[in-house]
Amino acid sequence: MNLNKINSKKLVLSGLFIAIGLILPSITMQIPSIGNMLCPMHIPVILAGFICGAPYGLVVGFVVPLLRSVTFGAPPLMPIATAMAFELATYGLVSGIMYSRVKDKKIGVYISLITAMILGRAVWGVVSYGLFTALGNQFTWQIFMMQAFVNAIPGIIIQLVFIPILVIKIKASEARRISYGR
């Protein structure tokens, strides 16, 4: 495969992940309290990092919440979508970087995913603190823990179960296609 074909494929897949990131919250937000817990924008961004690589994952992650805010009015641009842009960009970047460096790809999916989830939430907390403070609002340790972990437990579980399965299946399919010379 030539480099242009690979880059075109990654660009098209990134566009697909952006589209999924814009649409998926519309499906899960039919019940807002449950939709927020499922973290629907996170899944396509993390997949973009794993499948397309770190630079693409970073861009997809940064664009999705901002574009969704401007297009659909949710999440609110300031401070929520802006903080999420940095959080999701971190997910895409870290999942791509970590996965490209691990030897055992099956265990590496979990290591990369968990590392990305922790670092993304940490970045979200730091950016949220700065934005909320700049806007004259309070952002406490308790708010961080509730929003980043407690309220997100269903989404975290979904990500830990389904993302590794999808990545392993997609990578196995790519390997078979390459070995058959397609």
Secondary structure, DSSP 8 states (H G I E B T S, - for coil): --HHHHHHHHHHHHHHHHHHHHHHHHHHTTSHHHHHHH-TTHHHHHHHHHHH-HHHHHHHHHHHHHHHHHHH--S-IIIIIHHHHHHHHHHHHHHHHHHHH-SSHHHHHHHHHHHHHHHHHHHHHHHHHHHHHHTT----HHHHHIIIIITTHHHHHHHHHHHHHHHHHHHHHHHHHHHTT-
